[in-house]
Amino acid sequence: MNAFRTYAHASAVAALACVIACIAFQGRALATPGRSIIPQLQDEFGMSEPQVRGALGALLVFARERLPKQDFDSLAARIPNAEHIMDAVKQRGVVTGPLDNIEEYEASLLSLGIGQPLASQFAPAVVKYLGAAGYTHERDVLARLLD
């Protein structure tokens, strides 16, 4: 009987360890995408880091102009260095004025060497990234903005 208790205890400890490992892995999987959006988009589109940062910055500027502050702040929190990236696109002349619609956003990407059809694929890829990272609220906010 004592051997059974030892076995049951060991099984319970192993099951608990598995649950903790799964939770830790899931948390790491959700956190990693937030840090890796730029390399992920570079790989997906074959663009340079400055191009991805510029396209992402222009998208954030466009979103800031069109979203309620709370929704924008939530979205920007999921993009590392969002404020810096937005400032850089303004300083580099990628965004020189208001972006009133998605077509103006896409046209701003020409200064980065990103033309069609790639320009129209970038924002949907960011939406897809947000969803895959588990940021469903932010994904939905950005997707509605792009419709």
C-alpha positions in Angstrom: 0.0 0.0 0.0 2.9 2.3 0.8 4.4 1.7 -2.7 1.0 2.7 -4.2 0.9 6.0 -2.3 4.5 6.8 -3.4 3.6 6.0 -7.0 0.4 8.1 -6.8 2.3 11.0 -5.2 5.0 10.8 -7.9 2.3 10.7 -10.6 0.6 13.7 -9.2 3.9 15.6 -9.0 4.7 14.7 -12.6 1.3 15.8 -13.8 1.6 19.1 -11.9 5.1 19.6 -13.5 3.6 19.0 -16.9 0.8 21.5 -16.4 3.3 24.1 -15.2 5.6 23.5 -18.1 2.7 23.8 -20.6 1.6 27.1 -19.0 5.2 28.4 -19.1 5.6 27.4 -22.7 2.3 29.0 -23.7 3.2 32.2 -22.0 6.6 32.2 -23.7 4.9 31.5 -27.1 2.6 34.5 -26.7 5.4 36.8 -25.5 7.9 35.9 -28.2 5.9 37.2 -31.2 5.7 40.7 -29.7 9.5 40.8 -29.7 9.9 39.2 -33.1 7.4 41.0 -35.4 10.1 42.8 -37.4 12.2 39.7 -38.2 9.1 37.8 -38.8 7.8 40.3 -41.4 11.3 40.6 -42.9 11.3 36.8 -43.5 7.7 36.8 -44.8 8.3 39.6 -47.3 12.0 39.5 -48.0 12.4 43.2 -47.0 15.2 44.9 -45.1 14.8 45.9 -41.4 14.5 49.6 -42.3 11.8 48.8 -44.8 9.8 46.8 -42.2 10.3 49.4 -39.5 9.2 52.1 -41.9 6.1 50.2 -43.1 5.2 49.3 -39.5 5.7 52.9 -38.4 3.6 54.3 -41.2 0.8 51.8 -40.3 1.0 52.9 -36.6 0.8 56.6 -37.6 -2.2 55.7 -39.8 -3.8 53.8 -36.9 -3.1 56.6 -34.4 -4.9 59.1 -36.6 -8.0 56.9 -37.0 -8.5 54.9 -33.7 -9.8 56.0 -30.4 -6.9 56.6 -28.0 -7.6 53.5 -25.8 -7.7 51.2 -28.9 -4.5 52.7 -30.3 -2.6 52.5 -27.0 -3.6 48.8 -26.8 -2.3 48.2 -30.3 0.9 50.1 -29.8 1.6 48.2 -26.6 1.9 45.0 -28.7 4.6 46.5 -31.0 8.0 47.0 -29.4 9.3 50.5 -29.6 6.1 51.7 -31.3 6.6 55.4 -30.4 10.2 55.4 -31.6 9.2 53.7 -34.9 6.5 56.3 -35.5 8.9 59.2 -34.8 11.5 57.7 -37.2 9.0 57.5 -40.1 8.2 61.1 -39.7 11.8 62.1 -39.4 12.7 60.1 -42.5 9.9 61.6 -44.5 8.0 58.4 -45.0 5.0 60.0 -43.5 4.8 63.8 -44.2 1.2 64.5 -43.4 -2.1 62.9 -42.4 -2.9 59.5 -43.9 -6.6 59.7 -44.5 -7.2 56.2 -45.9 -5.5 52.9 -46.5 -4.5 53.9 -50.1 -2.5 56.9 -48.7 -0.8 54.6 -46.2 0.2 52.2 -49.0 1.4 55.1 -51.2 3.6 56.3 -48.3 5.5 53.0 -48.6 6.8 53.9 -52.0 9.4 56.1 -50.3 10.7 52.8 -48.7 10.8 51.1 -52.1 7.7 49.1 -51.3 5.3 49.1 -54.2 2.2 47.1 -55.1 1.2 44.4 -54.6 3.5 44.2 -51.6 2.3 47.4 -50.0 -1.3 46.1 -49.9 -0.1 42.8 -48.2 1.8 44.4 -45.3 -1.1 45.6 -43.1 -3.0 42.3 -43.4 0.2 40.5 -42.4 0.4 42.6 -39.2 -3.2 41.7 -38.5 -2.4 38.0 -39.0 0.7 38.3 -36.7 -1.4 39.9 -33.9 -3.9 37.1 -34.1 -1.2 34.4 -34.1 0.4 36.0 -31.1 -2.9 35.8 -29.2 -3.6 39.5 -29.3 -7.2 39.1 -30.6 -8.5 42.5 -29.4 -5.7 44.3 -31.1 -6.1 42.1 -34.2 -9.8 42.9 -34.4 -9.2 46.7 -33.9 -6.6 46.8 -36.7 -8.7 44.6 -39.0 -11.8 46.9 -38.6 -9.6 49.9 -39.4 -8.4 48.2 -42.6 -11.9 47.4 -43.9 
